[in-house]
């Protein structure tokens, strides 16, 4: 799938905005397990957003 870079940025930003506040905080956590879980949730949100676009 070829997506314009600006569209990809918009999709990623929309996924971040939709995350719960606690998850956003965990993205900056110093605790690796918390940060990794938040990154997994963000990645899943991006995948969902991309699949809805198709």
N, C-alpha and C positions, 0 to 999 in steps of 0.2 A: 504494500500500500504506500503510495507516495502522497504525502500531505505537506502542504505549504508550511514552512517553519513558524510563521506567525499564527496559523491556525492551531498548530501543535502547542504553542505557548498558551494560547487561549484555552485549549482543552485541559492542559495541566493546571493552569490557574483556576479554572472552574472546579476541577476536582479538589484542589486545596481549599477553596472557599467553602465547599460543601462538607468538608471534614468537621467533626465536632471539635470544639475548642480544646478539650483535653488532649485529643490526638495531635492537634497542631503543636501544643506545648511539648508533647513527648517527642516530636521531631527534633527538638533542640535539646533533648535530655542528655545528660552526661552518663546515664546508665545505658549501656549498650543494648540490653534486652528490651528495654522500653522503646528506645529509638528504632531498633530493628522492627519491632511489631508495628510501630507507627508507619515506618517506611513500607512495610508489607500492605498495610491498609491503604496507603496512598497509591501504591502500585495497582492494587485491585480496583480502586476507584477510577484510575486512569484507563485501565483495561475496559471497564464497564462503559465509561464515556466514549471510548473509541468504538466499541462494538455497537453502541446505540447510534453512532454516526453512519454506520454502513447501511 
